[in-house]
């Protein structure tokens, strides 16, 4: 169960609140709200090793005090009742030799394309991605539903000759829309298949609308050109936080 916690300053007055989660086996303060002056002081003093996601002004103050910036991002949502996808987006077939299929398959089938998608130069690439074992563990937790909630059967892949070249993972994240609900937690493609992501996105949105899902959300890294593609498909930004690691 995710709970909202508070931390107080020296005078006992709460100065910051957050949802306590876990990411990569380490504590994570998500959706941080600053309640009063001294929030950065308390976070630096009491939350060493935590990831902290909140307003960019707070992140900047924490970085100035030695925290490491992990990611600046935009949280987006697509209201499927307002922006209903065209019916032809749900087409049953992809252009040969590509074929759609369910994402519920062994991690060994999915991981190579996912790993290739996040090469150096990608907006989401980080130095830690060079640790293949740790990266695989992270991906496995995502697919298994341990990281962001159960994997939806609407999750899908594209294959070429039976080999996965792209995938879309849709997880049922705890909480109310737009903060929770069905989230595209990853949309990946091998660099050799530039149109595969759009095919999967359109098909998933059409199938989600047909299944009665009210909205679908996602998070995109600041500076990732994919944001424009999401906006073209009906997604709108509702929050732009930053995540830092407290040293």
C-alpha positions in Angstrom: 0.0 0.0 0.0 1.3 3.4 -1.0 1.0 6.0 1.8 1.6 9.7 2.0 4.2 10.6 4.6 5.3 14.0 6.0 8.5 15.2 7.5 8.8 18.2 9.8 11.4 20.8 10.5 13.2 21.4 13.8 10.1 23.2 15.2 8.0 20.1 14.5 6.0 21.8 11.7 5.6 19.6 8.6 7.5 21.1 5.7 7.3 18.3 3.0 5.0 15.4 2.1 5.3 12.7 -0.4 4.1 9.3 -1.5 6.5 6.6 -0.3 7.3 4.1 -3.0 10.3 1.9 -4.0 12.3 2.0 -7.1 15.1 -0.4 -7.9 15.0 -1.7 -4.3 15.6 1.8 -2.9 13.2 4.3 -1.3 11.5 6.8 -3.5 9.6 9.9 -2.5 7.1 10.5 -5.3 4.8 13.5 -5.9 6.6 15.6 -3.4 4.6 18.6 -2.0 6.5 21.4 -0.3 4.4 22.5 2.8 6.7 25.2 4.1 10.2 26.7 4.3 13.1 24.3 5.0 11.9 21.4 2.9 15.2 21.0 1.1 17.1 21.1 4.5 15.0 18.2 5.8 15.3 16.1 2.7 19.1 16.5 2.5 19.5 15.8 6.2 17.1 12.8 6.6 16.7 11.1 3.2 20.2 10.1 2.1 20.0 7.5 -0.7 16.4 8.3 -1.6 15.1 9.2 -5.1 12.9 12.3 -4.8 10.4 13.4 -7.5 8.8 16.8 -7.2 8.7 20.4 -8.4 11.6 21.5 -10.5 12.3 24.4 -8.2 12.9 22.0 -5.3 15.0 19.7 -7.5 17.2 22.6 -8.5 17.7 23.5 -4.8 18.6 19.9 -4.0 21.0 19.6 -6.9 22.7 22.8 -5.6 23.2 21.0 -2.3 24.8 18.0 -3.9 21.9 15.8 -5.1 22.3 14.1 -8.5 19.7 14.9 -11.2 18.3 11.6 -12.5 15.5 12.8 -14.8 13.4 15.8 -15.7 10.1 14.6 -17.3 6.6 15.4 -18.3 3.6 13.3 -17.1 1.0 13.1 -19.8 -2.5 11.6 -20.1 -4.9 10.9 -23.0 -8.6 11.2 -22.3 -10.0 8.5 -24.6 -13.6 9.7 -24.1 -12.6 13.1 -25.6 -10.0 12.0 -28.1 -11.4 8.7 -29.4 -8.9 7.0 -31.7 -10.0 6.3 -35.3 -11.3 2.7 -35.6 -8.7 1.9 -38.3 -5.9 2.3 -35.7 -6.9 -1.1 -34.3 -6.1 -2.9 -37.6 -5.5 -6.6 -37.1 -2.3 -6.7 -39.2 0.9 -4.8 -39.7 2.7 -4.4 -43.0 4.8 -7.5 -43.9 7.1 -8.7 -42.6 6.0 -7.2 -39.2 3.4 -8.9 -37.1 1.6 -7.9 -33.9 1.6 -10.2 -30.9 1.0 -10.2 -27.2 3.7 -8.9 -24.9 3.2 -11.8 -22.5 6.2 -13.8 -23.5 9.6 -14.7 -21.9 11.8 -11.8 -20.9 14.5 -13.4 -23.1 12.4 -12.6 -26.1 11.8 -9.0 -25.2 15.0 -7.8 -23.6 17.3 -7.6 -26.7 15.1 -5.0 -28.5 14.5 -3.1 -25.3 18.2 -3.0 -24.6 19.0 -1.9 -28.2 16.4 0.9 -27.9 18.3 2.7 -25.2 21.7 3.1 -26.7 24.1 6.0 -25.9 22.6 9.2 -27.3 19.0 8.3 -26.5 17.3 10.9 -24.1 16.7 8.1 -21.6 20.1 6.6 -21.7 22.1 6.6 -18.4 25.6 5.4 -17.5 24.0 2.7 -15.3 22.6 1.1 -18.4 26.1 -0.4 -19.0 25.3 -2.9 -16.2 23.4 -5.4 -18.2 22.5 -7.6 -15.2 21.0 -4.7 -13.3 19.2 -3.4 -16.4 17.7 -6.9 -17.0 16.5 -7.0 -13.4 14.8 -3.7 -13.8 13.1 -4.7 -17.1 12.0 -8.0 -15.6 10.3 -6.2 -12.7 8.5 -4.0 -15.2 7.2 -7.0 -17.2 6.3 -9.0 -14.2 4.3 -6.1 -12.8 6.5 -5.7 -9.7 7.6 -2.2 -10.5 4.4 -0.4 -11.7 1.5 -2.7 -11.2 0.1 -5.7 -13.3 0.9 -5.8 -17.0 -2.3 -5.3 -19.1 -3.2 -7.9 -21.7 -3.4 -4.9 -24.1 0.4 -4.8 -24.0 1.8 -5.8 -27.3 4.9 -6.4 -29.4 5.9 -6.3 -33.1 7.9 -9.1 -34.5 9.9 -9.6 -37.6 10.4 -13.3 -38.5 9.4 -14.2 -35.0 11.9 -11.9 -33.4 10.6 -9.0 -31.2 11.7 -5.6 -32.6 9.4 -3.3 -30.6 7.1 -3.4 -27.7 4.5 -1.4 -25.7 4.1 -2.2 -22.0 0.8 -1.0 -20.4 0.7 -1.4 -16.6 -2.2 -0.9 -14.2 -0.5 1.6 -11.8 -2.1 2.1 -8.4 -4.0 5.3 -7.9 -6.6 7.5 -9.6 -6.3 9.0 -13.1 -4.3 10.9 -14.1 -1.7 9.9 -11.4 -2.6 6.3 -11.6 -4.6 3.9 -13.8 -3.3 2.5 -17.1 0.1 3.8 -17.9 2.4 3.1 -20.9 5.4 2.4 -18.8 7.6 1.7 -21.9 7.3 2.0 -25.6 10.5 0.7 -27.1 11.8 -0.2 -30.6 15.0 -1.4 -32.2 16.6 1.5 -34.0 16.2 -0.3 -37.3 12.4 -0.1 -37.1 11.6 3.7 -36.8 7.9 3.4 -37.4 7.2 0.5 -35.1 6.5 2.7 -32.0 3.8 4.7 -33.8 2.1 1.5 -35.0 2.0 0.0 -31.5 0.9 3.3 -29.9 -2.1 3.7 -32.3 -3.1 0.1 -32.0 -3.0 0.2 -28.2 -5.0 3.5 -27.9 -7.7 2.1 -30.2 -7.9 -1.2 -28.3 -7.9 0.6 -25.0 -10.8 2.8 -26.1 -12.7 -0.2 -27.4 -12.1 -2.0 -24.0 -13.7 1.0 -22.2 -10.6 2.5 -20.6 -11.2 6.1 -19.8 -7.7 7.3 -20.1 -4.1 6.2 -20.7 -1.1 7.9 -19.2 2.7 8.0 -19.7 5.9 9.8 -18.6 8.3 11.2 -21.2 11.7 12.6 -20.6 12.2 16.3 -21.1 13.9 16.8 -24.4 12.7 13.5 -25.9 11.2 14.3 -29.4 8.7 11.5 -28.7 6.7 14.0 -26.7 5.5 15.6 -29.9 4.3 12.3 -31.2 2.4 11.7 -28.0 0.8 15.2 -28.3 -0.2 14.4 -31.9 -2.0 11.3 -30.5 -4.0 13.2 -27.9 -1.8 13.2 -24.8 -1.5 16.4 -22.7 1.0 17.3 -20.1 -0.5 17.7 -16.5 2.8 17.8 -14.5 6.5 18.4 -15.2 8.5 17.1 -12.2 12.2 16.3 -11.8 13.8 13.3 -10.0 17.0 13.6 -8.0 19.1 11.2 -5.9 20.0 12.4 -2.5 23.6 11.6 -1.7 
